[in-house]
Amino acid sequence: MLKGKKRTERNFLLAGENAPFSYNEAFKSLRTNLKFLAMGKSCKKIILTSAIPAEGKSSVCINLATSLVEGGSRVLLVDADLRKPVLHRYLKLHRSRKGLTTLLSGGSLEDTILKLDSGLHLLLSDAIPPNPAELLGSEQMKTLIDTLSQHYDYILFDTPPVSVVTDAAVLSQYTDGVILVVRQNHATFEEAQLAKKNLDTVHARILGAVFNDFDTKSADRESGYYYSYNYDYSDKT
């Protein structure tokens, strides 16, 4: 167990030259694992979700996307959380006036996709629709994903917690797999189990899990590779 008061603040750290070595290596390891998965089956359209809120899935999504770009891949990061989008805040961008909802309503790709200096492409969330799950499961969404897949090596979707709403489960029918983010000492075993059950029910392909906010002080240091298998972050989205 972590000592002291339970942390609930949202601190975002972007992997890169200003981040700790272990932080950067964790995302490089995750990137490498994804590329190994892709050798067997198609693995380019990926959902990131969590069991409950505040497990760090949005920050993991951003950093994984950034790491993939640094590895030479063409990447689109989609804010598919049409209820409480946060990617624009973490990336210090203005809330998009034209984003995913606009695009699904007939907007153009040229008006909605942003390109950062890093090379990462973004499709942010704009207007909050009254029916997020229905929109994500629509034929328009399927057509959009098929079109985008022709232009990118990876498309990462940041979605709401799968044990709270059905959005991630619904969207999974159009993607190649799901990564479940689980924060240490936050989600209970039962909550994580329910998240897996909800994904299994719709036959989603679960690629694996990221164990977030891992307490490295309690890790077994006999192996020099524990940073490669445990992902240690301090943000909680």
Secondary structure, 3 states (H helix, E strand, C coil): CCCCCCCCCCCCCCCCCCCCHHHHHHHHHHHHHHHHHHCCCCCCEEEEEECCCCCCHHHHHHHHHHHHHHCCCCEEEEECCCCCCCHHHHCCCCCCCCCHHHHHCCCCHHHHEEECCCCCEEECCCCCCCCHHHHHCCHHHHHHHHHHHCCCCEEEEECCCCCCCCHHHHHHHHCCEEEEEEECCCCCHHHHHHHHHHHHHCCCCEEEEEEECCCHHHCCCCCCCHHHCCCCCCCCC
